[in-house]
Amino acid sequence: DVKVTQSSRYLVKRTGEKVFLECVQDMDHENMFWYRQDPGLGLRLIYFSYDVKMKEKGDIPEGYSVSREKKERFSLILESASTNQTSMYLCASSRPGTSFYEQYFGPGTRLTVT
Amino acid sequence: EDKVVQSPLSLVVHEGDTVTLNCSYEVTNFRSLLWYKQEKKAPTFLFMLTSSGIEKKSGRLSSILDKKELFSILNITATQTGDSAIYLCALEGRDDKIIFGKGTRLHILP
């Protein structure tokens, strides 16, 4: 079974701090994604990557950057955290050779910026 | 272990048919159940259900939650080819965990 893990379940950071969220998948997936989800709203795509060292902006990339140095790992970076980045962050990956659409999600990281 | 199971895994029907997608769960004490439609990179939010027995409707789509029997269904009437997508069910737990089902891949034939 596919496993997508995220480094932390909960994080509390201060405004202005640099924050790293890590995501690791164990099934050799080429595609990886970072989303944020806010209460009652849908998922909004921040960034995605379809190969090592490749990245594409999603719908809300402002204030975020990403790193994909290894195939299994996709990191989301908040350069200078702000309170409006308090959210649930979800990582996902999808199988190689298929569409983007069959995504497997990690358990989420709840980030609070104070 | 908390679990969300969707069925069927895939479904092929003709345009105009009605489909029912199922989501059953083994999750204690959750905040809401969410349905998404996934066509492109980001799933599109469809419904949020929190109360048992209250149907939510949006055009040809409707959904209902049964907390006693631990399931939800998503109905699509008069299907169109544009309804072809993966439909995801997710539970938003009170412990801030979100658990997704594997999705139902729906294909509508013209």
Interface residues (C-beta under 8 A of the other chain):
Chain A: R9 Y10 F33 Y35 Q37 G40 L41 G42 L43 R44 L45 F48 G58 D59 M88 L90 F100 Y101 E102 Q103 Y104 F105 P107 G108 R110
Chain B: S32 L34 Y36 Q38 E39 K40 K41 A42 P43 T44 F45 M48 A85 I86 A90 D96 K97 I98 I99 F100 K102 G103 R105
